């Protein structure tokens, strides 16, 4: 049975799974680090923090564990993101079509992300003029960020489905850990910083180079 036929719901991460938001993210991190007087790492180092919470990412990028400025830096990042993030986020070529096909096939479509829900909604409005999903759970909707399964468990509850009916799809080992912690199947896409080799360390039903690759499997 194909992946499309097997599950009743398909739940996606957002950044680097459904859309390339790396340009906006780099702008926001560089702006914030510069404003607080920190050296700006190379783009790859910043890119590799995508998927972490902002405060954890700032600990990594400043090299200071539990940085006392982490919350102020998070607020500054969010303020800058309000200006630039939607503008510099681009859906992958097949994202909207795949989500629409799933809905037309009677499947539930959800998004669970550390990104704020309102920003995800705004991105769909501005960049796609479409909202091909049933539910979004963003960073403001949970107390515990991924890989804690709180968000994914809440999504399953909202969709009123069994865990065996759900596939979670993401680009990061953090997403793989989230699925494992929630007890749901996982498919990885190598559009982020986690490669095929690292994904193979986690339970998975498929690892693809893109969403199209997964849904053609």
C-alpha positions as CSV (number, residue, x, y, z in Angstrom):
1,X,0.0,0.0,0.0
2,X,1.3,3.4,-0.9
3,X,1.9,6.1,1.7
4,X,-1.1,8.1,0.4
5,X,-3.4,5.1,0.8
6,X,-2.2,4.0,4.2
7,X,-3.0,6.9,6.6
8,X,-6.0,9.0,7.4
9,X,-4.0,12.1,8.3
10,X,-0.7,13.6,7.2
11,X,0.9,16.0,9.6
12,X,3.8,18.2,8.5
13,X,6.5,20.3,10.0
14,X,6.7,23.7,8.3
15,X,10.2,25.2,8.0
16,X,12.3,23.3,5.3
17,X,9.5,20.7,5.0
18,X,6.7,22.6,3.3
19,X,8.6,25.8,2.6
20,X,12.1,27.2,2.3
21,X,12.2,29.9,5.0
22,X,16.0,29.9,5.3
23,X,16.5,33.4,3.8
24,X,14.1,35.0,6.3
25,X,15.6,33.0,9.2
26,X,19.1,34.0,8.4
27,X,18.1,37.7,8.2
28,X,16.5,37.5,11.6
29,X,19.3,35.7,13.3
30,X,22.0,37.9,11.9
31,X,20.0,41.1,12.8
32,X,19.5,39.9,16.4
33,X,23.0,38.7,17.0
34,X,24.5,41.9,15.6
35,X,22.1,44.1,17.7
36,X,23.2,42.2,20.9
37,X,26.9,42.5,20.0
38,X,27.7,38.9,19.2
39,X,29.8,37.6,16.3
40,X,27.7,36.4,13.4
41,X,28.5,32.7,12.6
42,X,28.5,31.4,9.0
43,X,25.3,30.7,7.2
44,X,25.6,26.9,7.6
45,X,26.0,27.1,11.4
46,X,22.8,29.3,11.6
47,X,21.0,27.0,9.1
48,X,21.8,23.9,11.3
49,X,19.8,25.4,14.2
50,X,16.6,25.5,12.3
51,X,14.1,23.3,14.1
52,X,15.4,24.2,17.6
53,X,13.4,26.7,19.7
54,X,14.7,30.2,19.3
55,X,16.1,30.4,22.8
56,X,18.0,27.1,22.3
57,X,19.3,28.3,18.9
58,X,20.6,31.5,20.5
59,X,22.5,29.4,23.1
60,X,24.1,27.5,20.3
61,X,24.9,30.5,18.2
62,X,26.4,32.5,21.1
63,X,28.1,29.6,22.7
64,X,26.5,30.4,26.0
65,X,24.3,27.8,27.7
66,X,21.2,29.3,29.2
67,X,22.3,32.7,27.9
68,X,20.8,35.3,30.2
69,X,19.9,37.4,27.1
70,X,18.1,34.5,25.3
71,X,14.6,35.7,26.0
72,X,15.3,39.3,25.0
73,X,17.0,38.0,21.8
74,X,14.0,35.8,21.1
75,X,11.7,38.9,21.3
76,X,14.0,40.8,19.0
77,X,14.0,38.0,16.5
78,X,10.2,37.8,16.5
79,X,10.0,41.5,16.0
80,X,12.3,41.3,13.0
81,X,10.4,38.3,11.7
82,X,7.2,40.2,11.8
83,X,8.8,42.5,9.2
84,X,10.5,40.0,6.9
85,X,9.7,36.4,7.4
86,X,6.6,36.0,5.2
87,X,8.2,37.9,2.4
88,X,11.2,35.7,2.4
89,X,9.5,32.3,2.8
90,X,8.8,30.3,-0.4
91,X,6.8,27.1,-0.7
92,X,8.5,24.2,-2.4
93,X,7.1,23.6,-5.9
94,X,4.9,20.7,-5.1
95,X,3.8,21.6,-1.6
96,X,0.4,23.2,-2.2
97,X,-0.6,20.6,-4.9
98,X,0.3,17.7,-2.6
99,X,-1.7,19.2,0.3
100,X,-4.7,19.8,-1.9
101,X,-4.5,16.3,-3.4
102,X,-4.5,14.8,0.1
103,X,-7.5,16.8,1.1
104,X,-9.4,15.9,-2.1
105,X,-8.6,12.3,-1.3
106,X,-10.4,12.7,2.0
107,X,-7.3,12.8,4.1
108,X,-6.8,15.2,7.1
109,X,-3.8,17.6,6.7
110,X,-2.1,19.2,9.7
111,X,0.9,21.2,10.6
112,X,2.9,21.0,13.8
113,X,5.8,23.4,14.1
114,X,7.8,25.5,16.5
115,X,7.0,28.5,14.2
116,X,4.2,30.7,15.3
117,X,0.8,29.6,14.0
118,X,-0.1,33.1,12.9
119,X,3.0,33.4,10.8
120,X,2.3,30.1,9.1
121,X,-1.2,31.2,8.3
122,X,0.0,34.5,7.0
123,X,2.6,32.7,4.8
124,X,-0.2,30.6,3.2
125,X,-2.3,33.7,2.7
126,X,0.4,35.8,1.1
127,X,2.6,33.3,-0.8
128,X,-0.1,30.7,-1.8
129,X,-3.5,32.4,-1.5
130,X,-4.6,29.0,-0.3
131,X,-5.1,27.2,3.1
132,X,-5.0,23.5,2.3
133,X,-4.9,22.2,5.8
134,X,-7.3,21.3,8.6
135,X,-5.4,22.3,11.7
136,X,-2.2,24.1,12.7
137,X,-0.4,23.9,16.0
138,X,2.4,26.4,16.3
139,X,4.9,27.5,18.9
140,X,2.3,29.6,20.8
141,X,0.0,26.7,21.2
142,X,2.2,24.5,23.4
143,X,4.2,24.7,26.6
144,X,6.7,22.1,25.5
145,X,8.4,22.4,22.1
146,X,9.5,19.5,19.9
147,X,10.8,16.9,20.4
148,X,8.3,16.8,23.2
149,X,5.2,15.2,21.6
150,X,2.7,17.7,23.1
151,X,2.0,19.4,19.9
152,X,1.7,16.3,17.8
153,X,-0.4,14.6,20.5
154,X,-2.7,17.6,20.5
155,X,-3.0,17.5,16.7
156,X,-4.0,13.8,16.8
157,X,-6.6,14.6,19.5
158,X,-8.1,17.5,17.4
159,X,-8.3,15.3,14.3
160,X,-10.0,12.6,16.4
161,X,-7.8,9.8,15.1
162,X,-5.8,6.9,16.4
163,X,-2.0,7.3,16.3
164,X,-1.8,4.4,13.8
165,X,-3.8,6.6,11.4
166,X,-1.2,9.4,11.3
167,X,2.1,10.0,9.5
168,X,4.3,12.9,10.6
169,X,6.6,14.3,8.0
170,X,9.6,16.5,8.7
171,X,13.1,17.6,7.6
172,X,14.9,17.3,10.9
173,X,16.1,14.7,13.4
174,X,14.0,16.7,15.9
175,X,10.9,15.8,13.9
176,X,12.0,12.2,13.9
177,X,12.4,12.3,17.7
178,X,9.0,14.0,18.0
179,X,7.3,11.2,16.0
180,X,9.1,8.6,18.1
181,X,8.0,10.2,21.3
182,X,4.4,10.5,20.2
183,X,4.3,6.9,18.9
184,X,3.4,7.7,15.3
185,X,5.0,6.8,12.0
186,X,7.6,9.2,10.5
187,X,8.8,10.1,7.0
188,X,11.8,12.3,6.5
189,X,12.7,14.7,3.8
190,X,16.3,15.7,3.2
191,X,15.4,19.4,2.4
192,X,16.8,20.5,5.7
193,X,20.0,19.9,7.6
194,X,19.4,16.3,8.5
195,X,20.7,13.9,5.9
196,X,19.6,10.4,5.0
197,X,22.3,8.7,7.1
198,X,21.1,10.6,10.3
199,X,17.5,9.9,9.5
200,X,18.2,6.2,9.4
201,X,19.1,6.2,13.1
202,X,15.4,6.8,13.8
203,X,12.3,4.7,13.0
204,X,10.9,5.7,9.7
205,X,8.6,4.5,6.9
206,X,10.4,6.4,4.2
207,X,13.2,8.9,3.6
208,X,12.8,11.1,0.5
209,X,14.6,13.9,-1.2
210,X,11.4,15.9,-1.4
211,X,7.7,15.7,-0.6
212,X,7.0,14.6,-4.1
213,X,9.5,11.7,-3.7
214,X,7.7,10.6,-0.5
215,X,4.2,10.7,-2.0
216,X,5.3,9.0,-5.2
217,X,6.7,6.1,-3.2
